Amino acid sequence: MLSLLSCKEDTKHEANKQAVSLYHEHYRPQYHFTPEKMWMNDPNGLVFYEGEYHLFYQYYADDLTAGPRSWGHAVSSDLMRWQQLPIAIKPDSLGEI
């Protein structure tokens, strides 16, 4: 049991290390939210709910240029450190929102 817990902590530590290095890439903004990868546009819909700021933005996860847009979602407790969450709304058979 102890070894399983130890592995879980190692995985968590490794993910944390990757996130820290990601946001120290050359030319990446440090005080404005950017998704981990690909294209974003039009950050808006900032909502404060239960102690967290929720940011929504147009997002295309398949390329660095515009395409069928989804609505991305990120949260922060201090408006400086952001956590990207899964896509909030994806296009469907009727198109984009």
Secondary structure, DSSP 8 states (H G I E B T S, - for coil): -HHHHHHHHHHHHHHHHHHHHHTTSTT--SSS---SSSEEEEEEEEEEETTEEEEEEEEETT-SS--S-EEEEEEESSSSS-EEEEEEE--BTTB--
